[in-house]
């Protein structure tokens, strides 16, 4: 399956393009979520930025209540097919009581919100003590900017080489629509909050699009790069994977 080009490129630049299919990449990340959540996954689980419900539909059979939240109303309508409670709202103002959620799952969403600091504070607020945030977000060490760039006021969709390695001011001028994080950036977002970091990793992708076109080559690339996750070269991975537990 070739890389899907969104119908509305400007919207994809602003909000990101949600997962529409379930393949090895989604399966792997869902397994990581389940392991990180442990028994908490049987409680109240919030998918903060639920898109069209790809992950939400797999959480519903496991959880006492799986809740979706997305800022795009058409996506909320679509994901209602999988869960009863899907809310149209912003991550900076979660419409849930303090200490009411067991797991907050944020999958490649933090980079798109208007205020990432406020979003992190809200995720922590709604968690029960002992509850966990399972977070995936883009790594600045990855050699490609996967969200495209703006060049001469025009958006160019696709994977752009070495943009994330530029000085931040120049990088952010080319990609003002999406953030990218170092480990220090994430640590600053959670500094001073009543949390502890349980897991702090960087992972590579599953490269399903390459495998669809060139199975042997794609599987070889995936095997090599995912093996690097056990080495210092994991710092060049596609995404941060952090698990954060509320302590009080």
N, C-alpha and C positions, 0 to 999 in steps of 0.2 A: 504494500500500500504506500503510495507516494505521500510526501508531506502534504497535509491538508492546508490549503491557503484559505483563511477566513474570508467570508463574503464582505464583511465590513472591516477593512484594515485599520481604520482609525479607532474603531471600538476595540479591536484586538490589541492595539497598542496601549490604549488607556486601561483596559480591564483585564487583559490577558485572554487567552483562548482556553476554555475548560476542556478537560478530558471527555471525549465523546465515546471512546471505545475502551474495552477492557483487555489488555494484553499483558505481556510479561512484566513490563515496567510498572503498571498499576498493581499487578498481583504481588510483586516484590514489596512495594511500598505499603500495601495493605497488610502484608505479613509483618512488616516492621512496626506498623501501628498496633497490631494485635499484641505483639510481644511486649512493646513498651507499655501498653495499657494494662496488661494482665487482667485480673478480675474486674478492674474498673470498667472494662468494656461492656459489662452486663448492666451497668447503671445508666445514667443520663449522659449521652454523648452529643456534643455540639460540633458540627462541621462548619467552621467559620470561613465562609467563602465556598459554598457547596456547589456552585456552578450548575450543571444540568443534572446533578444527582448521581454521578458515576460511583463515588465512594459511599454516598448516603445509602444507596440501595443495598450495599453489602453489609452495612452496619445495622440496618433495621432488624434482621433476624437474630442478631447477637445481643442487642441492647434492650433494656427496659423501655427506653425512649431515645430514639435517634432524631436529632433536630438539625435542620438545615437553615443556614442564613446566607443570603446573597444580596448584593446591592442592585443587581439587574432583575427587574420584575419578570421579564419573559423567561429567564432561567428559573426563577422561583416557581412560576407556573408549570414549567416542564418537569421540574423535580418533584412536584406534588404527586406525580404518578408513583413515586417510590416511598414517600413518607408523608404522614398526616400533618406534621408540624414543620412547615418551611416558611421562614419569615423573610420579608424584604426589609433589609436594614443595613447599616454600616458597622464595620468592626470597631469603629471608635466609640460607638454608643450601643452596646449590646443590650437588648431589651429583656434581660433575665436578672433575677434576684442575685444578690451577692451570695456566694457559697452554695450555688444550686446545681453545679455541673461537675461530673466526675472526670470527663475527658474533653478537652478542646483539641480538635484536629484542624490544623492550619496548613494547607498543602499548596505551596507556591502562590500564596495570596498576599503575604506581608509586603512584598515589593511593590504592590499596586495600590495600596491604601493611601489615603491623603496624609494621614498622620500615623506613622508606624509606632511611635512611642505611646500614643494614646491607645492604639489597638492592643499593644502588648499589655498595658495596664488593665484594660478591660478584660482580656483573657484571664489574667491572674485574678481579678476581682470576682469573676463569676465562678471560679473553681472552688470546690470544697477543699478544706485542709486535707492534704494527702492526694488531691486530684492532680492530674498531669496535663500539660500542653505537649502535644506531639507536633513538631514544627519542621516543615521543609521550606527552604527558601534559597534563592540563587547565591552561588559562591563567586566572589570576585576573582578567585584564583583560576576559574575555568577559562580556557583560552578563547571561547566563543561567547559573544553576547547573543543569547537565543531569542531575544524579544525584538530583534531588528533595531534600526536606528533611523534618525532623521538626518537627512543631508540636503542642504539647500531648501529647507522648509518642506521637503517631501519625505513621507514615511517609506522606508524600504524594509519589507518583511523578510525574515530569514535569519540564519546564523551568521554573524559577522565576526571574523577573526580578529583577535587581539584588542578589541575595543576596551575590554575590562582591564587591560594592562596599562592603559593610558593614564596620565595624571587625572585625579578625580574630577577636577573642574572641566577638563576637556571631555572626559568620558561622559559626564552628566550633561554636557551640551549636546553630544551626539545621541544620548539615550535619556532625555529628560522625563520620559514617560514611565520609567521603571528603575527601581533601586537594585543595588547589588551589594552583598555584605561580605565583610571579613569576619573572622571570629571575634575580633575586638569590637566591631560594630554591634554584633549581637550581644556581647557581654555588656556593653553600655546600655542597651535597651532594657536589660533585666536588672541592672545595678540598682540597689536600694529597695528592691521589691522582696516580699517575703517568699522567696523561692530558693531552691537548690537545683543545680544542673545535674541530671542523672546520666545523660548521654550527650556526647559532643563529638560528632563524626562528620566527615564529608564523603559523599558517595558519587559514583559515576552513574550514568544513565543505563537504560536497557537496550537502547539503539534498535528499537523495534522497526522503525521505518527503514533502516538500512537492511535489516534481516529480511523484511518483506521483499526487497528488490534483489538482494544478494545474500542468500541465507548463509552460506559458508563463511564469507567474508565478515558479515555482520556478527555472527556468533563468535568468531575469532576475536573481533574487536571488543565485544562485550566481555568475553572471558578474560582478556588481557587487562582491560581497564578496571573491571571489578576486582581483579586480583590485586591491583595497585592500592585498593582501599585498605589493605593490611600493611602498607608501607608509608613512609613519610610523603610519598607522592600523592597520597589521598588529598593533600592540600590543593591539588589541581582539579578536584572533582566537580561535578555539575552542581550539586546541591548540598547545603548544610542539612544535617539531620540532628536536631536537638530534642531532647526530652527534658522538660522542666517540671519539677514537682513543687506544689505550694506547701509551705512549711507551717503557716499560721493563718 
